[in-house]
Amino acid sequence: MKKGIALLITLGFIAILGTLIAFIFSLTNKVHNEVDNIHIKNQSSVLFSDVKKLLDSYSSQIEDESDFANFLLGAPPFYDAKSKLGLNIGIVPLSNKININSILANKKIDKNLVQFLKNICEKYNILDPSFFISLVLDTIDKDSLAREALSEISLQNPKYSNGTIYDLNQFKVLESYYANLVQDKNIFSVPWGQLIYFGNKNSSMLDCKRISKELAYVIGLDSENYTGCSDLNSTRNKKISERYNLKNFNKANNYYVLVKIYYQINSIKDKASFVYDTKTKKVSNVELF
């Protein structure tokens, strides 16, 4: 199985390279040595489509944890000296963190995730946890009704999007808004990248094998002695496991990964990324840079 997956992804990368090299020649004939931004965007779209097809084939071969671990390794970077074209695809797990948007789904607040944010605020000495949590909830909901005074950022900043937290950049705006209003810079000490990601508004599993020690501590596990999924058998850890849907990888579960595509055409470098569900093979949060 492992050799089959490795061969499959290698052949997939070769196919992508062939597409890119053909694109290089056509692009050179059209604009010589100048690459228009529109062409770069179009090529990002081509890359997205090809990599999506590759991932669909690759993820279909995953049967167990061992296959999934190989999936996360991706493949080594490719570089074609003749065409001066380089390609690298990175796959990063997201389901080893908390999906912050699932704190509010179908107008129902997840009390466990509210407690999760309270735990973070306690650990990092956030001065006004209630206001911070209200900022998060008022960003994720679609209405313009403030839970607390000034907690609806979109009313203060018309350019601020409501309805979900789309990405880290938007979250940083929320962070800065809180820090400026409360005069609390402690918020910037939270390692959010180890704790949360920005997925769709649905409940999802939390990978008990790949969570960070930081996250294990925040959700209440013994982070110093936690070694993985086998530690969830104790009475205390079972409750935490149920609370945050801690599970080992299973192909029957929705598991989200961040796919990062980096490529180079002569001296021009570009990238694209998207979130991929290994179960449904659906894509979200596409960014063509």
C-alpha positions as CSV (number, residue, x, y, z in Angstrom):
1,M,0.0,0.0,0.0
2,K,2.8,2.5,1.0
3,K,4.7,1.8,-2.3
4,G,1.5,2.2,-4.3
5,I,0.7,5.6,-2.7
6,A,4.3,6.8,-3.2
7,L,4.2,5.8,-6.9
8,L,0.8,7.4,-7.3
9,I,1.8,10.7,-6.0
10,T,5.1,10.7,-7.9
11,L,3.2,10.1,-11.2
12,G,0.8,12.8,-10.2
13,F,3.6,15.3,-9.7
14,I,5.1,14.4,-13.0
15,A,1.8,15.0,-14.7
16,I,1.5,18.4,-13.0
17,L,5.0,19.3,-14.1
18,G,4.1,18.4,-17.7
19,T,1.2,20.8,-17.6
20,L,3.3,23.5,-16.2
21,I,6.1,23.1,-18.7
22,A,3.6,23.2,-21.6
23,F,2.2,26.4,-20.0
24,I,5.8,27.9,-19.9
25,F,6.2,27.4,-23.7
26,S,2.8,28.9,-24.5
27,L,3.4,31.8,-22.2
28,T,6.9,32.5,-23.6
29,N,5.5,32.6,-27.2
30,K,2.8,35.1,-26.2
31,V,4.7,37.5,-24.0
32,H,8.3,36.6,-24.4
33,N,10.1,37.3,-21.1
34,E,7.3,39.3,-19.4
35,V,4.8,37.5,-17.3
36,D,1.5,39.3,-16.8
37,N,-0.2,39.0,-13.4
38,I,-3.3,37.7,-15.1
39,H,-1.4,34.8,-16.5
40,I,0.1,34.1,-13.0
41,K,-3.4,34.0,-11.6
42,N,-4.6,31.7,-14.4
43,Q,-1.6,29.4,-13.7
44,S,-2.5,29.3,-10.0
45,S,-6.0,28.1,-11.0
46,V,-4.5,25.4,-13.2
47,L,-2.2,24.3,-10.4
48,F,-5.1,24.2,-8.0
49,S,-7.2,22.0,-10.3
50,D,-4.3,19.6,-10.9
51,V,-3.3,19.3,-7.3
52,K,-6.9,18.8,-6.3
53,K,-7.2,15.8,-8.7
54,L,-3.9,14.4,-7.3
55,L,-5.1,14.7,-3.7
56,D,-8.4,13.1,-4.6
57,S,-6.6,10.0,-6.0
58,Y,-4.0,10.0,-3.2
59,S,-6.6,10.3,-0.3
60,S,-8.7,7.5,-1.8
61,Q,-5.8,5.2,-1.1
62,I,-5.8,6.0,2.6
63,E,-7.0,3.1,4.7
64,D,-5.5,3.6,8.2
65,E,-3.3,5.8,10.3
66,S,-0.1,4.6,8.7
67,D,-1.4,5.6,5.2
68,F,-2.5,9.0,6.6
69,A,1.0,9.6,8.1
70,N,2.5,9.0,4.6
71,F,-0.2,11.3,3.1
72,L,1.0,14.2,5.4
73,L,4.6,13.7,4.2
74,G,3.6,14.8,0.7
75,A,6.4,14.5,-1.8
76,P,9.9,16.1,-2.2
77,P,10.1,19.3,-4.2
78,F,10.5,19.0,-7.9
79,Y,12.7,21.2,-10.1
80,D,13.2,21.1,-13.9
81,A,16.4,22.8,-14.8
82,K,15.6,23.0,-18.5
83,S,12.3,24.9,-18.1
84,K,13.4,26.5,-14.8
85,L,10.2,25.4,-13.2
86,G,9.9,24.4,-9.6
87,L,7.0,22.9,-7.6
88,N,6.5,22.1,-4.0
89,I,3.4,20.9,-2.3
90,G,3.1,20.9,1.5
91,I,0.3,19.2,3.5
92,V,-0.3,20.4,7.1
93,P,-2.9,18.9,9.5
94,L,-5.6,21.2,10.7
95,S,-7.7,18.8,12.7
96,N,-5.1,18.7,15.4
97,K,-6.4,22.1,16.5
98,I,-9.8,23.6,17.4
99,N,-12.0,24.9,14.6
100,I,-12.8,28.3,16.2
101,N,-15.8,28.8,13.8
102,S,-17.5,25.8,15.3
103,I,-18.1,27.7,18.5
104,L,-21.3,28.9,16.9
105,A,-23.2,26.7,14.5
106,N,-26.9,26.9,13.6
107,K,-27.2,29.8,16.1
108,K,-26.2,27.4,18.9
109,I,-23.2,28.2,21.0
110,D,-20.8,25.4,21.9
111,K,-20.3,25.7,25.6
112,N,-17.2,23.5,25.5
113,L,-15.5,25.8,23.1
114,V,-16.5,28.9,25.2
115,Q,-14.8,27.1,28.1
116,F,-11.8,26.5,25.8
117,L,-11.5,30.2,25.2
118,K,-11.9,30.9,28.9
119,N,-9.0,28.5,29.6
120,I,-6.8,30.3,27.1
121,C,-7.7,33.6,28.7
122,E,-6.9,32.3,32.2
123,K,-3.5,30.8,31.1
124,Y,-2.3,33.9,29.3
125,N,-3.8,36.4,31.7
126,I,-6.3,38.0,29.3
127,L,-7.9,40.8,31.3
128,D,-11.4,40.8,29.8
129,P,-12.3,37.2,28.7
130,S,-16.0,38.0,28.4
131,F,-15.4,40.9,26.0
132,F,-12.9,38.8,23.9
133,I,-15.3,35.9,23.6
134,S,-18.1,38.3,22.6
135,L,-15.9,39.7,19.9
136,V,-15.4,36.2,18.5
137,L,-19.1,35.3,18.7
138,D,-20.2,38.6,17.1
139,T,-17.7,38.1,14.3
140,I,-18.9,34.5,13.6
141,D,-22.7,35.3,13.7
142,K,-24.3,37.1,10.8
143,D,-26.3,39.7,12.6
144,S,-25.1,43.2,13.6
145,L,-26.4,43.0,17.2
146,A,-23.6,43.5,19.8
147,R,-23.4,41.1,22.7
148,E,-21.6,43.8,24.7
149,A,-20.9,47.4,24.1
150,L,-18.5,47.8,21.1
151,S,-18.2,44.0,20.6
152,E,-19.6,44.1,17.0
153,I,-16.5,45.1,15.1
154,S,-18.3,45.5,11.8
155,L,-20.3,48.4,13.3
156,Q,-17.0,50.2,14.1
157,N,-15.2,49.1,10.9
158,P,-17.4,48.7,7.8
159,K,-14.6,46.8,6.0
160,Y,-14.6,44.1,8.6
161,S,-16.3,40.9,7.5
162,N,-19.1,39.3,9.5
163,G,-20.4,35.7,9.4
164,T,-17.3,33.7,10.0
165,I,-13.6,34.2,10.9
166,Y,-12.1,33.5,7.5
167,D,-8.4,33.4,8.2
168,L,-5.5,34.5,10.5
169,N,-5.4,38.0,9.0
170,Q,-9.0,38.7,10.0
171,F,-8.3,37.2,13.4
172,K,-5.3,39.5,13.9
173,V,-7.7,42.5,13.3
174,L,-9.9,41.1,16.0
175,E,-6.9,40.7,18.3
176,S,-5.7,44.2,17.7
177,Y,-9.2,45.6,18.2
178,Y,-9.4,43.9,21.6
179,A,-5.9,45.0,22.6
180,N,-6.5,48.7,21.7
181,L,-9.9,48.9,23.4
182,V,-9.0,47.0,26.6
183,Q,-5.4,48.2,26.6
184,D,-4.3,44.5,27.1
185,K,-1.3,43.4,25.1
186,N,-1.4,40.0,26.8
187,I,-3.6,38.8,23.9
188,F,-0.6,38.9,21.6
189,S,1.2,36.3,23.8
190,V,-1.3,33.5,22.9
191,P,0.2,31.0,20.4
192,W,-3.0,30.9,18.4
193,G,-1.3,29.0,15.5
194,Q,-1.0,25.9,17.9
195,L,-4.5,26.2,19.2
196,I,-7.0,27.1,16.5
197,Y,-7.8,27.0,12.8
198,F,-10.5,28.7,10.7
199,G,-12.8,26.0,9.2
200,N,-16.5,25.8,8.3
201,K,-19.2,26.1,10.9
202,N,-19.4,22.5,11.8
203,S,-18.3,20.2,14.6
204,S,-15.2,18.2,13.8
205,M,-12.8,15.7,15.4
206,L,-9.7,16.7,17.2
207,D,-6.7,14.5,16.4
208,C,-5.6,13.0,19.7
209,K,-2.3,11.9,18.2
210,R,-1.1,15.2,16.8
211,I,-2.3,17.9,19.2
212,S,0.4,20.1,20.6
213,K,1.4,20.1,24.3
214,E,0.0,23.7,24.4
215,L,-3.4,22.6,23.2
216,A,-3.4,19.5,25.5
217,Y,-2.8,21.7,28.5
218,V,-5.5,24.2,27.5
219,I,-8.2,21.5,27.1
220,G,-7.3,20.0,30.5
221,L,-5.1,17.1,29.7
222,D,-1.9,16.4,31.6
223,S,0.3,17.9,28.9
224,E,3.6,16.9,30.5
225,N,2.7,13.2,30.6
226,Y,0.3,13.0,27.6
227,T,1.8,10.7,24.9
228,G,-1.2,10.2,22.6
229,C,-4.6,8.5,22.1
230,S,-3.9,5.7,24.5
231,D,-3.9,8.2,27.4
232,L,-7.6,8.9,26.9
233,N,-8.7,5.8,28.7
234,S,-8.6,7.3,32.2
235,T,-11.9,8.6,33.6
236,R,-10.8,12.2,33.6
237,N,-9.4,12.1,30.1
238,K,-12.5,10.3,28.7
239,K,-14.6,13.2,29.8
240,I,-12.2,15.6,28.1
241,S,-12.2,13.4,25.0
242,E,-16.0,13.5,24.7
243,R,-16.1,17.2,25.3
244,Y,-13.7,18.0,22.5
245,N,-14.3,15.0,20.2
246,L,-10.8,13.7,20.6
247,K,-10.2,10.8,18.2
248,N,-7.5,8.9,16.4
249,F,-7.5,9.3,12.6
250,N,-10.2,7.2,10.9
251,K,-11.0,7.5,7.2
252,A,-14.7,7.6,8.2
253,N,-14.2,11.0,9.9
254,N,-13.9,14.4,8.3
255,Y,-10.2,15.4,8.6
256,Y,-9.0,18.8,7.4
257,V,-5.6,19.6,6.1
258,L,-4.0,22.8,4.7
259,V,-2.5,22.3,1.3
260,K,0.2,24.8,0.3
261,I,1.4,25.0,-3.3
262,Y,4.6,26.8,-4.1
263,Y,5.9,27.1,-7.7
264,Q,8.5,29.0,-9.6
265,I,8.5,30.0,-13.3
266,N,11.9,31.3,-14.2
267,S,12.5,34.2,-11.8
268,I,8.8,34.5,-10.8
269,K,7.6,32.7,-7.6
270,D,4.0,32.3,-6.6
271,K,1.8,30.3,-4.2
272,A,-1.7,29.1,-3.6
273,S,-3.4,27.3,-0.7
274,F,-6.7,25.7,0.3
275,V,-8.3,23.6,3.0
276,Y,-9.0,20.0,2.0
277,D,-11.3,17.4,3.7
278,T,-9.8,13.9,3.2
279,K,-13.2,12.3,3.7
280,T,-15.4,14.3,1.3
281,K,-12.6,15.6,-0.9
282,K,-14.2,19.0,-0.7
283,V,-12.1,22.2,-0.8
284,S,-12.6,25.5,1.1
285,N,-10.7,28.6,1.9
286,V,-9.0,28.8,-1.4
287,E,-6.4,31.5,-1.8
288,L,-4.7,32.3,-5.1
289,F,-1.9,34.7,-4.3
